[in-house]
């Protein structure tokens, strides 16, 4: 079974630009969660999508948004990039019951200059 | 609100020695507990999880953890570590949602 895939793996952007990250979950998984990992703040929950609906949301500004498609693939968008958005963005998928294991992708490393 | 505390940011240990990585949590409701490992430039891999039942949970790579409700702890242990166990370890909690709350991580450094 293929694991969670994320594209691109690395990205360099400048302040003010926007970026879109993609996540393909494990086949059969309907929940996709996004996390931001930084040295200063650690791992922080961004949001979770289940069956194309945002089900949970973390404490991030509106510049961070996401969506999920009918095939459960998900995209995350960050608009008006700031230097502090530089981070490793991790995507995780699960069946969506809360008790199921979340399987993580390798992440997208975003550098904002 | 839930929170997770990993008191040790770094744990140095010699190869073949035992190790314990500490995790304490706070929550007003029943929780599910997880330990994940992150190797350099990789995502997170589940080591083990506690949902219910036996408080001693065995995971991959020889790791185990014990859920202690009275002390609100979920410490991770391994009786004999290997160089390959060098990595960052994260304790996490959720309350039956897909929103994981992570601790700040513990860097395990195994020396030969």
HADDOCK unambig.tbl for C-alpha pairs under 7 A between the chains (distance, minus, plus):
assign (segid A and resid 42 and name CA) (segid B and resid 104 and name CA) 5.64 0.50 0.50
assign (segid A and resid 43 and name CA) (segid B and resid 102 and name CA) 6.15 0.50 0.50
assign (segid A and resid 45 and name CA) (segid B and resid 99 and name CA) 6.66 0.50 0.50
assign (segid A and resid 45 and name CA) (segid B and resid 100 and name CA) 6.86 0.50 0.50
assign (segid A and resid 56 and name CA) (segid B and resid 99 and name CA) 6.88 0.50 0.50
assign (segid A and resid 90 and name CA) (segid B and resid 43 and name CA) 6.95 0.50 0.50
assign (segid A and resid 96 and name CA) (segid B and resid 98 and name CA) 6.51 0.50 0.50
assign (segid A and resid 97 and name CA) (segid B and resid 97 and name CA) 6.88 0.50 0.50
assign (segid A and resid 98 and name CA) (segid B and resid 96 and name CA) 4.25 0.50 0.50
assign (segid A and resid 98 and name CA) (segid B and resid 97 and name CA) 4.16 0.50 0.50
assign (segid A and resid 98 and name CA) (segid B and resid 98 and name CA) 4.81 0.50 0.50
assign (segid A and resid 99 and name CA) (segid B and resid 51 and name CA) 6.94 0.50 0.50
assign (segid A and resid 99 and name CA) (segid B and resid 96 and name CA) 5.85 0.50 0.50
assign (segid A and resid 104 and name CA) (segid B and resid 43 and name CA) 5.80 0.50 0.50
assign (segid A and resid 104 and name CA) (segid B and resid 44 and name CA) 5.55 0.50 0.50
assign (segid A and resid 104 and name CA) (segid B and resid 45 and name CA) 6.82 0.50 0.50
assign (segid A and resid 105 and name CA) (segid B and resid 43 and name CA) 5.50 0.50 0.50
assign (segid A and resid 106 and name CA) (segid B and resid 42 and name CA) 4.98 0.50 0.50
assign (segid A and resid 106 and name CA) (segid B and resid 43 and name CA) 4.12 0.50 0.50
assign (segid A and resid 107 and name CA) (segid B and resid 43 and name CA) 5.91 0.50 0.50
